[in-house]
Amino acid sequence: MKDIVNNHIVRQVADLAQQAGIQAYVVGGFVRDAILKRPNKDIDIVCIGNGSGIKLAKLLANSLGKNKKLSIFKNFGTAMVKTRNYEVEFVGARKESYRRNSRKPIVEEGTLQEDLNRRDFTINAMAVSLNKADWGRFIDPFHGVEDIEKRLIRTPLDPDITFSDDPLRMMRAIRFATQLDFFLFQETRDAIARNKDRLSIVSKERIAGELNKIMLAQRPSIGFRLLDETGILDMLLPELSALKGVEVIEGKGHKDNFFHSLQVLDNIAGNTKDLWLRWAALLHDIGKAKTKRFEPGVGWTFHGHDFIGAKMIPGLFRRLKLPLHDKMKFVQKMVRLHLRPIALVENTVTDSAIRRLLMDGGDDIEDLMLLCKADITSKNQQKVKKYTQNFILVEKKLREVEEADRIRNWQPPIDGAMIMNMFDIPPGKIIGEMKNALKEAILDGEVKNDFREAYEYILQKGAELGLHGKKNY
């Protein structure tokens, strides 16, 4: 435990606690991560005695001077001191009891043992003494170190009571298993499956927070497999659950789109930490359950699953209390466009198709290409090699066409007001028709993305319609 007791903030807390006659212990995640050799900037200090946590927090804040922020939560008997490198939370040792219809506990002053009893998992129920009499003593009543060695997530007490009391702990169990690449102890896993309906009393925002932490793990598929195995996935993301399974008709089967989606998620997680691009990877095929058809002589089809999937995103985000602004629109856009680069790979890469992709992708084109490359999950290495090489070609063409034509985030060089002025005509259907014709001509390469050429083109289109325009650029 040398890494803990030698930490300069911990030593400062210990010195202040001893001067004030307060019993103090480092507990929880900071102890766990010191054993795992993982970085952790959150230090939890448990103090024995009513009000002692807030008192010790004030002492630390005073000793640190200006480079800190002190927050006191008097109703909860807790306080937090934020420094440039650490967040130190102080609480009094407590015991908790719960009502059936709420995850808000009735809190009473308790002993260190009672405080450790209430912890969620054995790996978080370890402590180190900061007291002079037993300085640095390691306290591990539930064999947390042994569970770390075995890579197990297990509750200190009866898991049914633990999860029924605070159902969010079920999500936390799966999140820790994902982040640490640990296993759920069998009794813990079974208790989650039995108590999953208790998640109904937890706010959607708290659940979304845990989902996002799972999503940001090194291998997020671990968490989604566990959500599926415990029955929670059906409750939270039925659209994803609906992709499970392989159906065979006339000897023809399709891939399991659930496991494919998890593979795409892991693939993209190896290349980006962007949370919303990871969400796009997980959800890119959610339209397939609604569009799955078997066509005799053809096989399984999923026509329009990109469009249907994109339409499903707002409702899914709203239900999960995920953000409905630009983040949701980005995910929706990725789902809607994810087949476009693949279609280019399979066909001849024309400049016209590239221009259209650049216009629709805009500033997100690199993210779209990253998603499409992650979508290659074939076990046929020759096929993977072919698609990868073709994507490199598409990316090269994207750069060349963008450099020449400046189509990304395209705005027409001639707008509706200019067209009305050119021909001295009022607003009407003809304006939209000419604007659309100009857009198609530029995308097809008939006209350069240039004001002078666009002006000449509009004059010509007007003449074809019997309009006389002003030739003054």
C-alpha positions as CSV (number, residue, x, y, z in Angstrom):
1,M,0.0,0.0,0.0
2,K,3.0,2.3,-0.3
3,D,1.6,4.0,-3.4
4,I,-1.4,5.1,-1.4
5,V,0.2,6.2,1.9
6,N,3.1,7.9,0.0
7,N,0.7,10.0,-2.2
8,H,1.4,13.7,-1.2
9,I,-2.4,14.5,-0.9
10,V,-3.1,11.4,1.2
11,R,-0.1,12.2,3.5
12,Q,-1.4,15.7,3.9
13,V,-4.9,14.4,4.8
14,A,-3.4,11.9,7.3
15,D,-1.3,14.7,9.0
16,L,-4.3,16.9,9.4
17,A,-6.5,14.1,10.6
18,Q,-4.0,13.2,13.3
19,Q,-3.6,16.8,14.4
20,A,-7.4,17.1,14.7
21,G,-7.9,13.7,16.4
22,I,-10.0,12.3,13.5
23,Q,-9.9,8.7,12.5
24,A,-9.6,8.6,8.7
25,Y,-9.3,5.9,6.0
26,V,-8.7,5.8,2.2
27,V,-11.4,3.6,0.7
28,G,-12.9,2.4,-2.5
29,G,-11.7,2.9,-6.0
30,F,-8.4,4.6,-5.2
31,V,-7.4,1.5,-3.2
32,R,-8.6,-0.8,-5.9
33,D,-6.8,1.1,-8.7
34,A,-3.5,1.3,-6.7
35,I,-3.6,-2.5,-6.6
36,L,-4.4,-2.7,-10.3
37,K,-1.7,-0.1,-11.1
38,R,-4.4,2.1,-12.8
39,P,-4.3,5.9,-12.6
40,N,-7.1,7.4,-10.4
41,K,-7.5,11.0,-9.5
42,D,-10.5,10.5,-7.2
43,I,-9.6,9.9,-3.6
44,D,-12.4,8.8,-1.1
45,I,-11.7,9.4,2.6
46,V,-14.0,7.9,5.2
47,C,-14.0,9.6,8.7
48,I,-15.3,8.1,11.9
49,G,-17.6,10.5,13.8
50,N,-20.5,12.7,13.0
51,G,-19.4,15.8,11.0
52,S,-15.7,14.8,11.0
53,G,-15.7,14.4,7.2
54,I,-16.7,18.0,6.6
55,K,-14.3,19.2,9.3
56,L,-11.3,17.4,7.7
57,A,-12.3,18.7,4.3
58,K,-12.2,22.3,5.6
59,L,-8.8,21.7,7.2
60,L,-7.4,20.3,3.9
61,A,-8.8,23.2,1.9
62,N,-7.3,25.8,4.3
63,S,-3.9,24.1,4.1
64,L,-3.9,24.1,0.3
65,G,-4.5,27.8,0.0
66,K,-5.8,29.3,-3.3
67,N,-5.2,26.3,-5.6
68,K,-8.4,24.4,-4.6
69,K,-12.1,24.4,-4.6
70,L,-14.2,23.3,-1.5
71,S,-17.8,22.1,-1.9
72,I,-19.8,21.2,1.2
73,F,-23.0,19.1,1.1
74,K,-24.2,19.5,4.6
75,N,-27.5,17.6,4.1
76,F,-25.5,14.5,3.2
77,G,-22.6,15.1,5.6
78,T,-20.1,15.1,2.7
79,A,-17.6,17.5,1.3
80,M,-15.2,17.6,-1.7
81,V,-11.9,19.4,-2.2
82,K,-10.8,19.8,-5.9
83,T,-7.2,20.5,-6.6
84,R,-5.4,20.7,-10.0
85,N,-4.7,17.0,-10.0
86,Y,-7.2,15.4,-7.6
87,E,-10.8,15.3,-6.3
88,V,-10.8,14.3,-2.6
89,E,-14.2,13.4,-1.2
90,F,-14.8,13.2,2.5
91,V,-17.7,11.3,4.1
92,G,-18.5,10.1,7.6
93,A,-18.7,6.3,8.0
94,R,-22.3,5.3,7.6
95,K,-24.7,2.5,7.3
96,E,-27.7,2.5,5.0
97,S,-31.2,1.0,4.8
98,Y,-33.6,1.3,1.8
99,R,-37.3,1.5,1.1
100,R,-38.6,-0.8,-1.5
101,N,-39.8,1.9,-4.0
102,S,-36.7,4.1,-3.8
103,R,-32.9,3.9,-4.2
104,K,-32.4,6.8,-1.8
105,P,-31.1,5.3,1.4
106,I,-31.8,6.1,5.0
107,V,-28.4,7.0,6.2
108,E,-27.1,6.6,9.8
109,E,-23.7,7.1,11.4
110,G,-21.8,3.8,11.4
111,T,-18.5,2.1,11.9
112,L,-15.8,1.5,9.3
113,Q,-17.0,-2.1,9.0
114,E,-20.6,-1.0,8.4
115,D,-19.4,1.5,5.8
116,L,-17.5,-1.3,4.0
117,N,-20.6,-3.5,4.3
118,R,-22.7,-1.1,2.2
119,R,-20.1,-0.9,-0.6
120,D,-21.2,-2.3,-4.0
121,F,-18.5,-4.8,-4.8
122,T,-15.7,-6.5,-2.9
123,I,-13.0,-4.8,-5.0
124,N,-14.4,-1.5,-3.8
125,A,-14.7,-2.5,-0.2
126,M,-11.1,-2.2,0.8
127,A,-9.5,0.5,3.0
128,V,-6.1,1.8,4.2
129,S,-5.8,3.3,7.6
130,L,-4.4,6.9,7.9
131,N,-4.3,6.7,11.7
132,K,-1.1,6.9,13.8
133,A,-1.8,3.8,15.7
134,D,-2.1,1.5,12.6
135,W,-0.7,3.7,9.8
136,G,-0.9,2.1,6.4
137,R,-2.9,-1.0,7.7
138,F,-4.7,-2.7,4.8
139,I,-8.3,-3.6,5.6
140,D,-10.0,-6.2,3.3
141,P,-12.9,-7.9,5.0
142,F,-14.4,-9.4,1.9
143,H,-11.2,-10.7,0.1
144,G,-11.2,-7.9,-2.5
145,V,-7.6,-8.6,-3.4
146,E,-8.4,-12.2,-4.1
147,D,-11.2,-11.2,-6.4
148,I,-8.9,-8.8,-8.2
149,E,-6.5,-11.7,-8.7
150,K,-9.4,-13.9,-10.0
151,R,-10.8,-10.9,-12.0
152,L,-14.2,-11.3,-10.4
153,I,-17.0,-8.8,-9.7
154,R,-18.8,-9.9,-6.6
155,T,-21.0,-8.2,-4.0
156,P,-19.8,-8.1,-0.3
157,L,-23.2,-9.2,1.0
158,D,-26.3,-11.0,-0.5
159,P,-26.4,-9.8,-4.1
160,D,-30.2,-9.9,-4.2
161,I,-30.3,-7.4,-1.3
162,T,-27.5,-5.3,-2.8
163,F,-29.2,-5.0,-6.2
164,S,-32.7,-4.6,-4.9
165,D,-31.6,-1.8,-2.5
166,D,-29.7,0.1,-5.2
167,P,-30.5,-1.2,-8.7
168,L,-28.0,1.1,-10.4
169,R,-25.4,-1.3,-9.0
170,M,-26.4,-3.8,-11.6
171,M,-25.3,-1.4,-14.3
172,R,-22.2,-0.6,-12.3
173,A,-21.3,-4.3,-12.1
174,I,-21.5,-4.7,-15.8
175,R,-19.6,-1.4,-16.3
176,F,-16.7,-2.5,-14.0
177,A,-16.6,-5.9,-15.7
178,T,-16.2,-4.1,-19.0
179,Q,-13.7,-1.5,-18.0
180,L,-11.5,-3.9,-16.1
181,D,-12.1,-6.9,-18.3
182,F,-13.3,-8.9,-15.3
183,F,-16.0,-11.6,-15.0
184,L,-19.3,-11.4,-13.1
185,F,-19.3,-14.0,-10.3
186,Q,-22.1,-16.5,-11.1
187,E,-24.2,-15.6,-8.1
188,T,-23.8,-11.9,-9.0
189,R,-24.8,-12.5,-12.6
190,D,-27.9,-14.6,-11.6
191,A,-29.0,-11.9,-9.1
192,I,-28.8,-9.2,-11.8
193,A,-31.0,-11.3,-14.0
194,R,-33.5,-11.8,-11.1
195,N,-33.6,-8.1,-10.1
196,K,-33.3,-6.4,-13.5
197,D,-36.9,-5.1,-13.3
198,R,-35.8,-2.9,-10.3
199,L,-34.0,-0.7,-12.8
200,S,-37.4,0.9,-13.4
201,I,-36.9,3.1,-10.2
202,V,-33.6,4.4,-11.5
203,S,-33.5,7.6,-13.5
204,K,-32.9,7.2,-17.2
205,E,-30.0,9.8,-17.0
206,R,-28.1,7.6,-14.4
207,I,-28.6,4.5,-16.6
208,A,-27.4,6.5,-19.7
209,G,-24.3,7.6,-17.7
210,E,-23.4,3.9,-17.1
211,L,-24.1,3.0,-20.7
212,N,-21.8,5.7,-21.9
213,K,-19.0,4.5,-19.6
214,I,-19.5,1.0,-21.0
215,M,-19.4,2.5,-24.5
216,L,-16.0,4.3,-23.7
217,A,-14.3,1.1,-22.5
218,Q,-11.4,-0.4,-24.5
219,R,-13.7,-3.4,-25.5
220,P,-17.3,-2.2,-25.1
221,S,-18.7,-5.4,-26.5
222,I,-18.0,-7.1,-23.1
223,G,-20.7,-4.9,-21.5
224,F,-23.3,-5.4,-24.2
225,R,-22.9,-9.1,-24.1
226,L,-23.4,-9.0,-20.3
227,L,-26.4,-6.7,-20.7
228,D,-27.8,-9.3,-23.2
229,E,-27.1,-12.3,-21.0
230,T,-28.7,-10.8,-17.9
231,G,-31.9,-9.6,-19.8
232,I,-31.2,-5.9,-19.3
233,L,-30.6,-5.3,-23.0
234,D,-34.2,-6.2,-23.9
235,M,-35.3,-3.5,-21.4
236,L,-32.9,-0.7,-22.5
237,L,-32.2,-1.3,-26.2
238,P,-34.9,-3.7,-27.7
239,E,-33.9,-2.4,-31.1
240,L,-30.5,-4.0,-30.7
241,S,-31.9,-7.2,-29.2
242,A,-34.1,-7.5,-32.2
243,L,-31.0,-8.1,-34.4
244,K,-30.1,-11.3,-32.6
245,G,-30.2,-14.7,-34.3
246,V,-29.7,-16.3,-37.7
247,E,-32.6,-17.4,-39.8
248,V,-32.1,-20.0,-42.6
249,I,-34.6,-20.5,-45.5
250,E,-33.8,-22.7,-48.5
251,G,-30.4,-23.3,-47.1
252,K,-29.6,-19.6,-47.1
253,G,-28.8,-17.8,-43.9
254,H,-27.8,-14.3,-42.9
255,K,-25.2,-13.2,-40.4
256,D,-26.1,-12.5,-36.8
257,N,-26.5,-8.7,-36.9
258,F,-26.3,-8.3,-33.2
259,F,-22.8,-9.8,-32.9
260,H,-21.8,-8.1,-36.1
261,S,-22.8,-4.8,-34.5
262,L,-20.7,-5.6,-31.4
263,Q,-17.7,-6.4,-33.6
264,V,-18.1,-3.1,-35.5
265,L,-18.2,-1.3,-32.1
266,D,-15.0,-3.0,-30.9
267,N,-13.4,-2.3,-34.3
268,I,-14.1,1.4,-34.1
269,A,-13.2,1.6,-30.4
270,G,-9.7,0.6,-31.4
271,N,-9.4,3.7,-33.6
272,T,-11.4,6.5,-31.8
273,K,-12.5,7.6,-28.3
274,D,-15.4,9.6,-29.8
275,L,-18.4,8.5,-27.8
276,W,-21.0,9.4,-30.5
277,L,-19.1,7.7,-33.3
278,R,-19.1,4.6,-31.1
279,W,-22.8,4.9,-30.6
280,A,-23.2,5.2,-34.4
281,A,-21.1,2.0,-34.8
282,L,-23.4,0.1,-32.3
283,L,-26.6,1.3,-33.9
284,H,-25.6,1.4,-37.6
285,D,-27.7,-1.7,-38.5
286,I,-30.7,-1.3,-36.2
287,G,-33.0,-0.9,-39.2
288,K,-32.3,-4.5,-40.3
289,A,-34.8,-6.1,-38.1
290,K,-37.6,-4.1,-39.7
291,T,-36.4,-4.5,-43.2
292,K,-35.4,-8.2,-43.3
293,R,-36.9,-10.1,-46.2
294,F,-36.3,-13.4,-47.9
295,E,-36.5,-13.2,-51.7
296,P,-36.6,-16.6,-53.4
297,G,-33.7,-17.0,-55.8
298,V,-32.0,-14.0,-54.2
299,G,-31.7,-14.7,-50.5
300,W,-31.9,-12.3,-47.5
301,T,-32.3,-8.6,-48.1
302,F,-32.3,-5.5,-45.9
303,H,-33.3,-2.9,-48.4
304,G,-33.6,0.6,-46.9
305,H,-32.2,-0.4,-43.5
306,D,-30.0,2.7,-43.5
307,F,-32.9,5.0,-44.0
308,I,-35.2,3.2,-41.5
309,G,-32.4,2.9,-38.9
310,A,-31.8,6.7,-39.1
311,K,-35.5,7.3,-38.5
312,M,-35.3,5.2,-35.4
313,I,-32.5,7.2,-33.7
314,P,-34.4,10.2,-32.3
315,G,-36.9,8.0,-30.5
316,L,-34.2,5.8,-29.1
317,F,-32.2,8.7,-27.9
318,R,-35.3,10.3,-26.4
319,R,-36.1,7.2,-24.5
320,L,-32.6,6.7,-23.1
321,K,-32.4,10.5,-22.2
322,L,-29.3,10.8,-24.5
323,P,-28.8,14.3,-26.0
324,L,-31.2,15.3,-28.7
325,H,-29.2,18.1,-30.3
326,D,-26.1,17.9,-32.5
327,K,-24.9,14.6,-31.0
328,M,-28.1,12.7,-31.9
329,K,-28.1,14.3,-35.4
330,F,-24.5,13.2,-35.9
331,V,-25.4,9.5,-35.0
332,Q,-28.5,9.7,-37.2
333,K,-26.3,11.0,-40.1
334,M,-23.8,8.3,-39.7
335,V,-26.5,5.6,-39.7
336,R,-28.1,7.1,-42.7
337,L,-24.9,7.3,-44.8
338,H,-23.0,4.2,-43.6
339,L,-23.7,2.3,-46.9
340,R,-22.7,5.1,-49.2
341,P,-18.9,4.5,-49.2
342,I,-19.5,0.7,-49.3
343,A,-21.5,1.2,-52.5
344,L,-18.6,3.1,-54.0
345,V,-16.2,0.3,-53.1
346,E,-18.4,-2.2,-54.8
347,N,-18.9,-0.1,-58.0
348,T,-16.7,2.1,-60.2
349,V,-15.6,5.1,-58.2
350,T,-16.8,8.1,-60.3
351,D,-16.1,11.7,-59.5
352,S,-19.9,12.4,-59.5
353,A,-20.5,9.9,-56.8
354,I,-17.5,11.2,-54.8
355,R,-18.9,14.8,-55.0
356,R,-22.3,13.7,-53.8
357,L,-20.7,11.8,-50.9
358,L,-18.6,14.9,-50.0
359,M,-21.6,17.1,-50.1
360,D,-23.7,14.9,-47.8
361,G,-20.9,13.9,-45.5
362,G,-19.5,17.5,-45.0
363,D,-17.1,17.8,-42.1
364,D,-18.0,14.3,-40.9
365,I,-16.7,12.5,-43.9
366,E,-13.6,11.2,-42.1
367,D,-15.7,9.8,-39.3
368,L,-18.0,8.1,-41.9
369,M,-15.0,6.5,-43.6
370,L,-13.8,5.3,-40.2
371,L,-17.2,3.7,-39.5
372,C,-17.3,2.0,-42.9
373,K,-13.8,0.5,-42.4
374,A,-14.9,-0.8,-39.0
375,D,-17.9,-2.4,-40.7
376,I,-15.7,-4.9,-42.4
377,T,-16.1,-8.0,-40.2
378,S,-15.8,-10.8,-42.7
379,K,-13.8,-13.9,-41.7
380,N,-12.7,-14.1,-45.4
381,Q,-9.3,-12.4,-45.3
382,Q,-9.2,-12.0,-49.0
383,K,-12.5,-10.1,-48.9
384,V,-11.2,-7.9,-46.0
385,K,-8.1,-7.1,-48.0
386,K,-10.0,-6.2,-51.1
387,Y,-12.5,-3.9,-49.3
388,T,-9.7,-2.3,-47.3
389,Q,-7.7,-1.6,-50.5
390,N,-10.8,-0.2,-52.2
391,F,-11.5,2.1,-49.2
392,I,-8.0,3.5,-49.5
393,L,-8.9,4.3,-53.2
394,V,-12.1,6.0,-52.2
395,E,-10.3,8.1,-49.6
396,K,-7.7,9.1,-52.2
397,K,-10.5,10.2,-54.6
398,L,-12.2,12.1,-51.8
399,R,-9.1,14.1,-51.2
400,E,-8.5,14.8,-54.9
401,V,-12.1,15.8,-55.7
402,E,-12.4,18.0,-52.6
403,E,-9.1,19.8,-53.5
404,A,-10.3,20.4,-57.1
405,D,-14.0,21.2,-56.5
406,R,-14.4,22.3,-52.9
407,I,-17.7,20.4,-52.5
408,R,-17.5,19.7,-48.8
409,N,-20.2,21.7,-46.9
410,W,-21.2,22.9,-50.4
411,Q,-23.2,26.1,-50.8
412,P,-24.5,27.0,-54.4
413,P,-22.4,29.7,-56.1
414,I,-25.8,31.2,-57.3
415,D,-28.7,31.4,-54.9
416,G,-32.4,32.0,-55.4
417,A,-32.2,35.8,-54.9
418,M,-29.5,36.0,-57.6
419,I,-31.7,34.0,-60.0
420,M,-34.7,36.3,-59.4
421,N,-32.5,39.3,-60.0
422,M,-30.9,37.9,-63.2
423,F,-34.3,37.4,-64.9
424,D,-36.3,39.9,-63.0
425,I,-38.9,37.3,-61.9
426,P,-40.8,36.7,-58.6
427,P,-40.3,33.7,-56.3
428,G,-41.8,30.5,-57.6
429,K,-41.3,26.9,-58.5
430,I,-39.0,27.7,-61.4
431,I,-36.4,29.1,-59.0
432,G,-36.1,25.8,-57.2
433,E,-35.9,23.9,-60.4
434,M,-33.0,26.0,-61.7
435,K,-31.2,25.8,-58.4
436,N,-31.6,22.0,-58.4
437,A,-30.4,21.7,-62.0
438,L,-27.3,23.8,-61.1
439,K,-26.6,21.5,-58.2
440,E,-26.9,18.4,-60.3
441,A,-24.7,19.8,-63.0
442,I,-21.9,20.7,-60.6
443,L,-22.1,17.3,-58.9
444,D,-22.0,15.6,-62.3
445,G,-19.0,17.6,-63.3
446,E,-20.7,19.4,-66.2
447,V,-20.2,22.8,-64.5
448,K,-17.3,23.8,-62.2
449,N,-18.1,24.9,-58.6
450,D,-17.4,28.4,-59.7
451,F,-19.5,31.6,-59.8
452,R,-18.8,32.6,-63.4
453,E,-19.5,29.1,-64.9
454,A,-22.6,28.7,-62.7
455,Y,-23.9,32.1,-63.9
456,E,-23.5,31.1,-67.5
457,Y,-25.2,27.8,-66.8
458,I,-28.2,29.6,-65.2
459,L,-28.4,32.0,-68.1
460,Q,-28.5,29.1,-70.5
461,K,-31.2,27.3,-68.4
462,G,-33.3,30.5,-68.4
463,A,-33.0,30.9,-72.1
464,E,-34.3,27.3,-72.6
465,L,-37.3,28.4,-70.6
466,G,-37.8,31.6,-72.6
467,L,-36.3,33.9,-70.0
468,H,-34.0,36.7,-70.8
469,G,-31.2,37.3,-68.2
470,K,-28.8,40.0,-67.4
471,K,-25.2,39.1,-68.4
472,N,-23.4,41.1,-65.7
473,Y,-21.2,39.3,-63.3
